Every structure is written in C-alpha cells, then in structure tokens.
Amino acid sequence: MILHEHLNVNEQGHLTIGGVDTVELAREFGTPAYILDETVIRKNCRTYRDAARRYFGEDALPLYASKALCFTEIYRLAAEEGMGIDCVSGGELYTAKKAGFPAERIYFHGNNKTDRDIADAMDMGVGTFVVDNREELAALSAEAVRRNVTQRILLRITPGIDPHTHRAVVTGNVDSKFGNAIVTGQAMAIVKEALAAPGIHLAGLHCHIGSQIFDIEPFADAADIMIRFIAAIKAECGYEIGELNLGGGLGVRYLDTDPAMDYADAIRQIASVVTGFCQANGIAMPRVILEPGRSLVAAAGITLYTVGSVKEIPNFRNYVSVDGGMPDNPRYALYQSRYTALIANRADAPKNYRATIAGRCCESGDLLGENMELQIPKRGDILAVLVTGAYNYSMASNYNRIPRPPVLLVKDGIARVAVRRETYEDLTARDIF
Ligand SMILES: *Cc1c(COP(=O)(O)O)cnc(C)c1O
C-alpha cells in the first residue's frame, strides 16, 4: 500500500490503482492521463452519507462540492450514491443537467451569480440557492416574483473562524469576498431582508470555513457560532432556521507525514457537539447538510506522465521534466501544494533520488514539486503523482496550447474513458478565421 489502500505494487514492480497496472494504462491511453478509482469515490460517498444519516438524522444530506472534479459521469456517480451536489457556475449546472442530476438536490453557490446564472438555474429548477449577498437576494427575489414562484435559499454566513489557528478570530475570515459576517451585523441584516423578500423562502444558513483541515475543533467552533446565531434569529425575528449547511473542508493525506482521517468519526464528533449546542441554546436540531469536495475525490486519483529530460545541475539540483505540468496541475504553482510521486514502472525500487519535477511550459514556475523523493529516473519512465483527484482536472488549462489529458475511471480491473483526451482540433475549434 502506498499512502492509500487502492495504490499498490504488483509482481512486475509496477504501481497499480484499484488492481490495474498503471504502466499498462499509460501504454494503452498515453500520457499525461488522470486515472480515478471509481470504487474509492463511491466508498467515500457512502461513508459520508451513512455517517451523516446515522449521527445527524435521516434527513441529513451530504453534497458533493463538484468544483473539486467536474465532468458528466461524476454527477451520475454522485446521483447513484444518493448525494446532493453543490455547483458554483452555470457551466457546472449545465454539466449536472446533462448528467440528469435531480435538480432539487442541487445547491447553487457563488459570490457573484449573474442574472443569466440566476435565470438558467431557475429554468432548471435548482432546489436551493446559497445566496451570498444583498444584490443577489434582490435579483433572485425579483426573478422569483416575475415567475410567480417561491425560491428556496440558504444564506451564506461568515462565522469568523481561522481553521489553521484553531480559534474563532473575529477579524480573520470576516475579511472575505464570501458571505455575511455575524460580528459586523451584516448577517442579521441580510436574514431580515430575506425574511421580508417576496418569492423567497429562507430555509437555512450556510458556512464554509476552509479546506484541508484535519482538526475537528474549527468545525465545532463554527457550529457553535452558527447555532448561537440561529438562536439570536429566533429571539429577534421569531423565526426558526430549519437547515444548517456546515460546508466542506476535511483534510486528505497527500504525504506520508499527513494523518489518515476517519471521516465517519469526524462526522460523529461534529454531530455530537452540534447536538449539545442546540440543546444549550434551546433550539431544535436543524437538518444538517455537509459539503465535502476534496475528501471525496482527491485520494481516488493519480496522474501519469512520461519522463523526458533528467537534468542534473552540479551543486544545485536535479530537474526531472515530464510531459505535463501546470496546465494539468496548477496547485504547486498556485499554492506550493505538496504531493507524493514515484516512478510507476520501478515502484518497488528504493527512492534514493531527490528531484524537482518540472512541466513543459515556458515558465520557470511550472513545477509539480520540489525536493521530491523518487526512484532514479530516466527518459521514458512513467512518473505517477498521487492524490490528484481534486482540484487538478477541474483547474486545468490549455496554457501553451497544451491539450487537456483524458480522465479514466478504473473499476473491477477495467478502465474506461470518462473524458477523452483533447485534440489539437479541439484547441482551434472555437477560433474564428
Ligand atoms: C470548496 C468548497 C467546498 C469543498 O471544500 P473541500 O475542501 O474540497 O471539501 C464546500 N463548500 C464550499 C462553499 C466551497 O467553496
């Protein structure tokens, strides 16, 4: 096992994913390629769904935050696994619609929905809008009145939690483009506006405190603040908030120094504090919504590349260049996110080589990682970067006119193409000449 249960090494010394030989996948489908173990995604969905129901009650619903990895088939998987989804753009909504995802289980996010987004989402019958701001509330209310319908909404609230200092820091997340802060009074103001707005049904509140969080404490702090706010709304407006969306953000193991999180146990712990806070504040337990993205899909995925040059600069460092890079995985360039990599065709050899893995763009910052431990690499080797299922394909670009890799789903020893590789034709298909 390498980092996660579905990643192993076979008798030929090749890395396998879900029992499938990655070197054979590279031969058959070419590189770079994203490979996802469908079984892992389904299992993670079930873990969330079962734990949410068991600990929060039968009406609890986990949503797949689909910005983490978006293509038609993944919405079909999410629907089959009984998930809701969170979409953040017209493009995600359109993809979900193409997949036949039930519209009433869609939550529509975003801090700047356009009039067209609002109209398209209402045409689709999107169940719930997560309203970010007053302008959106007014636009949505006007559109609902025009259509003579009532739109169900949650309001996005900023609890003021910095998940990485483990404390409620009232000034921390208040400075955000998202949502309405409780401490400034803006959250209560927008609640009152929503309650008064025609065509709007205020079903509940939403908060999302961040991502890649391994501790329960910041979630407990956020829940505490949100439940006290629900009690304040009850006292001030005589209105009981029925639904609380606690967002996503549970952490994923990228390196062997990262902990392996037990998501069911995390949900159990969060549910236990939420129940306590509700009792302490004299409010009924709301329906709870969870919104995981990364923790459903990240570990399921790997990216396969072919090694090109191996450049050793004396007294400096070793550069291993691969046939992908920041266009298929911009996360190191954007956030210095760290990954585990290995030579897939010699996965059983010791990792006694240290390298910077570079892409092939005309950009010095086009790196997949620095100081990475590898087996001794040579041209033609298959390099695997692990745990790339989240925020890789969904963030991919065509920088340097590089076509996006395909997305392959592996299940029961068989690989199928979920998104085909882009062609040069695709790249020029929208150019007018
Ligand atoms: C990104 C995001 C999520 C998912 O976060 P993960 O860290 O991927 O679990 C959930 N809710 C909202 C509003 C988000 O923006």
The ligand as an SDF file (V2000), in Angstrom:
LIG
                    3D

 15 15  0  0  0  0  0  0  0  0999 V2000
  -14.6900   24.4370   -1.9890 C   0  0  0  0  0  0  0  0  0  0  0  0
  -15.9100   24.3980   -1.2080 C   0  0  0  0  0  0  0  0  0  0  0  0
  -16.3130   23.2140   -0.5870 C   0  0  0  0  0  0  0  0  0  0  0  0
  -15.4870   21.9500   -0.6070 C   0  0  0  0  0  0  0  0  0  0  0  0
  -14.2960   22.1080    0.0630 O   0  0  0  0  0  0  0  0  0  0  0  0
  -13.2960   20.8470    0.1990 P   0  0  0  0  0  0  0  0  0  0  0  0
  -12.1380   21.4000    0.9460 O   0  0  0  0  0  0  0  0  0  0  0  0
  -12.9380   20.4530   -1.1880 O   0  0  0  0  0  0  0  0  0  0  0  0
  -14.0230   19.7890    0.9340 O   0  0  0  0  0  0  0  0  0  0  0  0
  -17.5150   23.2030    0.0850 C   0  0  0  0  0  0  0  0  0  0  0  0
  -18.2810   24.3140    0.1520 N   0  0  0  0  0  0  0  0  0  0  0  0
  -17.9290   25.4660   -0.4410 C   0  0  0  0  0  0  0  0  0  0  0  0
  -18.8220   26.6280   -0.3410 C   0  0  0  0  0  0  0  0  0  0  0  0
  -16.7370   25.5540   -1.1280 C   0  0  0  0  0  0  0  0  0  0  0  0
  -16.3810   26.7060   -1.6850 O   0  0  0  0  0  0  0  0  0  0  0  0
  1  2  1  0
  2  3  1  0
  2 14  2  0
  3  4  1  0
  3 10  2  0
  4  5  1  0
  5  6  1  0
  6  7  2  0
  6  8  1  0
  6  9  1  0
 10 11  1  0
 11 12  2  0
 12 13  1  0
 12 14  1  0
 14 15  1  0
M  END
$$$$
